[in-house]
């Protein structure tokens, strides 16, 4: 089957082809709309790395939901912005529920004052040893190798959602270990 020139096709036709599993159509849709989606994500996250990850999630949602696209309801750019807005809300909620990664820089010791007199330490490396291996591996790749969630998913052959869940659970566990170390 000859390859059609996707750059000449309308967005609506591209989405229809994406719904059929056409990678070339998805690549063209991505090329056309990624700059505006990335800019939207950057405005929502105020972080270039996180914006890139959010933009990838938005396009993954577009890939998955292409079969439900209805051009009578909205044009493709509006459909993508709707997906982006929903994803950004989810992203903001998740970010509020998890502590920033910078709090757990490898090799550093977090120090907190307790009652103004006593200072306790949390050795992050020791705390990482307390995590299940899958969470430890995910966080180690994020911190030490500075990989994004999609890169970790690819490197470990793990679904992206699983990688994100492991990172979130690991961060929560580190936070609870920190709280227990500081309170106990």
C-alpha positions as CSV (number, residue, x, y, z in Angstrom):
1,X,0.0,0.0,0.0
2,X,1.6,3.3,-1.0
3,X,2.2,5.9,1.7
4,X,0.1,9.0,1.4
5,X,1.6,12.4,1.9
6,X,0.2,13.3,5.3
7,X,1.3,16.9,5.2
8,X,-1.4,17.6,2.6
9,X,-4.2,15.9,4.5
10,X,-6.6,17.7,6.9
11,X,-6.2,17.2,10.6
12,X,-9.5,15.4,10.6
13,X,-8.3,12.8,8.1
14,X,-5.1,12.4,10.0
15,X,-7.0,11.7,13.2
16,X,-9.2,9.1,11.4
17,X,-6.0,7.4,10.1
18,X,-4.6,7.5,13.6
19,X,-7.7,5.8,14.9
20,X,-6.9,3.0,12.3
21,X,-3.4,2.7,13.8
22,X,-1.5,4.7,11.2
23,X,1.9,5.7,12.7
24,X,2.7,8.0,9.8
25,X,-0.5,9.9,10.4
26,X,0.2,10.2,14.1
27,X,3.7,11.4,13.4
28,X,2.3,14.2,11.1
29,X,-0.4,15.1,13.7
30,X,2.3,15.3,16.3
31,X,4.6,17.4,14.1
32,X,1.8,19.9,13.4
33,X,0.5,20.3,16.9
34,X,3.3,19.5,19.3
35,X,4.7,23.1,19.4
36,X,1.4,24.5,20.7
37,X,0.7,21.5,23.1
38,X,4.3,21.8,24.4
39,X,3.8,25.6,25.0
40,X,0.5,24.9,26.8
41,X,2.2,22.3,29.0
42,X,5.1,24.6,29.7
43,X,2.7,27.3,30.9
44,X,0.9,24.8,33.1
45,X,4.0,23.2,34.7
46,X,6.6,26.0,34.6
47,X,9.2,23.3,34.1
48,X,10.6,22.4,30.7
49,X,11.2,18.7,31.6
50,X,7.8,18.2,33.1
51,X,6.2,20.0,30.2
52,X,7.8,17.6,27.8
53,X,6.5,14.7,29.8
54,X,3.0,16.2,30.0
55,X,3.0,16.9,26.3
56,X,3.9,13.2,25.6
57,X,1.0,12.1,27.9
58,X,-1.4,14.4,26.0
59,X,-0.4,12.9,22.6
60,X,-0.6,9.4,24.1
61,X,-4.2,10.2,25.1
62,X,-4.9,11.6,21.6
63,X,-3.5,8.3,20.1
64,X,-5.8,6.2,22.4
65,X,-8.9,8.4,21.9
66,X,-8.6,9.1,18.2
67,X,-11.4,6.7,17.5
68,X,-13.8,8.8,19.6
69,X,-12.9,12.1,17.8
70,X,-15.9,13.7,16.2
71,X,-15.2,16.6,13.8
72,X,-18.8,17.8,14.2
73,X,-18.2,18.5,17.9
74,X,-14.8,20.4,17.6
75,X,-11.9,20.8,15.2
76,X,-8.7,18.9,15.9
77,X,-6.8,21.7,17.7
78,X,-9.8,22.2,20.1
79,X,-10.0,18.5,20.7
80,X,-6.3,18.4,21.5
81,X,-6.6,21.4,23.8
82,X,-9.4,19.6,25.7
83,X,-7.2,16.6,26.2
84,X,-4.4,18.9,27.2
85,X,-6.6,20.7,29.8
86,X,-7.8,17.4,31.3
87,X,-4.3,16.1,31.5
88,X,-2.9,19.3,33.0
89,X,-5.5,19.1,35.8
90,X,-4.6,15.5,36.4
91,X,-0.9,16.4,36.4
92,X,-1.4,19.3,38.8
93,X,-3.3,17.0,41.2
94,X,-0.6,14.4,41.1
95,X,2.1,17.0,41.5
96,X,0.3,18.3,44.6
97,X,0.1,14.8,46.0
98,X,3.8,14.0,45.6
99,X,6.8,15.8,47.0
100,X,9.3,17.4,44.6
101,X,12.1,15.0,43.4
102,X,14.7,17.6,44.4
103,X,14.0,16.8,48.1
104,X,15.5,13.4,47.6
105,X,18.8,14.1,45.8
106,X,21.0,11.0,45.9
107,X,24.0,11.1,48.2
108,X,22.7,14.1,50.2
109,X,21.4,14.1,53.7
110,X,18.1,15.8,54.4
111,X,18.4,17.7,57.7
112,X,15.4,19.0,59.7
113,X,15.3,20.8,63.0
114,X,13.0,19.3,65.5
115,X,11.9,21.3,68.6
116,X,14.6,23.8,67.8
117,X,17.2,21.7,69.6
118,X,17.5,18.3,68.1
119,X,18.6,17.7,64.5
120,X,18.0,14.3,62.8
121,X,19.2,13.1,59.5
122,X,17.7,10.9,56.8
123,X,20.3,9.2,54.7
124,X,18.6,9.0,51.3
125,X,20.7,6.1,50.1
126,X,19.7,4.1,53.2
127,X,16.1,5.1,52.7
128,X,16.2,3.9,49.0
129,X,17.3,0.5,50.3
130,X,14.0,0.3,52.2
131,X,12.0,0.5,49.0
132,X,10.8,-2.5,46.9
133,X,13.3,-3.2,44.1
134,X,10.9,-1.9,41.4
135,X,10.4,1.4,43.1
136,X,14.1,1.7,44.0
137,X,15.1,1.1,40.3
138,X,12.6,3.6,39.0
139,X,13.7,6.3,41.4
140,X,17.4,5.5,40.9
141,X,17.0,5.9,37.1
142,X,15.1,9.2,37.6
143,X,17.7,10.6,40.1
144,X,21.0,9.1,39.1
145,X,20.5,8.7,35.4
146,X,18.2,11.8,35.1
147,X,15.8,9.8,32.9
148,X,12.2,10.9,32.2
149,X,9.4,8.6,32.9
150,X,9.0,7.7,29.2
151,X,12.7,7.0,29.1
152,X,12.6,4.8,32.1
153,X,9.6,2.9,30.7
154,X,11.5,2.3,27.5
155,X,14.7,1.2,29.2
156,X,12.9,-1.2,31.6
157,X,10.3,-2.4,29.1
158,X,7.6,-1.3,31.6
159,X,4.4,0.5,30.8
160,X,4.6,4.2,31.3
161,X,1.7,4.2,33.8
162,X,3.5,1.5,35.9
163,X,6.6,3.6,35.9
164,X,4.7,6.6,37.1
165,X,2.9,4.6,39.8
166,X,6.2,3.2,41.0
167,X,7.8,6.6,41.2
168,X,4.8,8.0,43.1
169,X,4.7,5.1,45.5
170,X,8.4,5.3,46.0
171,X,8.3,9.0,46.7
172,X,5.4,8.5,49.2
173,X,7.4,5.8,50.9
174,X,10.5,8.0,51.1
175,X,8.3,10.8,52.6
176,X,6.9,8.4,55.2
177,X,10.4,7.2,56.1
178,X,11.5,10.8,56.4
179,X,8.6,11.6,58.6
180,X,9.2,8.5,60.7
181,X,12.9,9.3,61.0
182,X,12.1,12.9,62.1
183,X,9.3,12.1,64.4
184,X,10.6,9.0,66.0
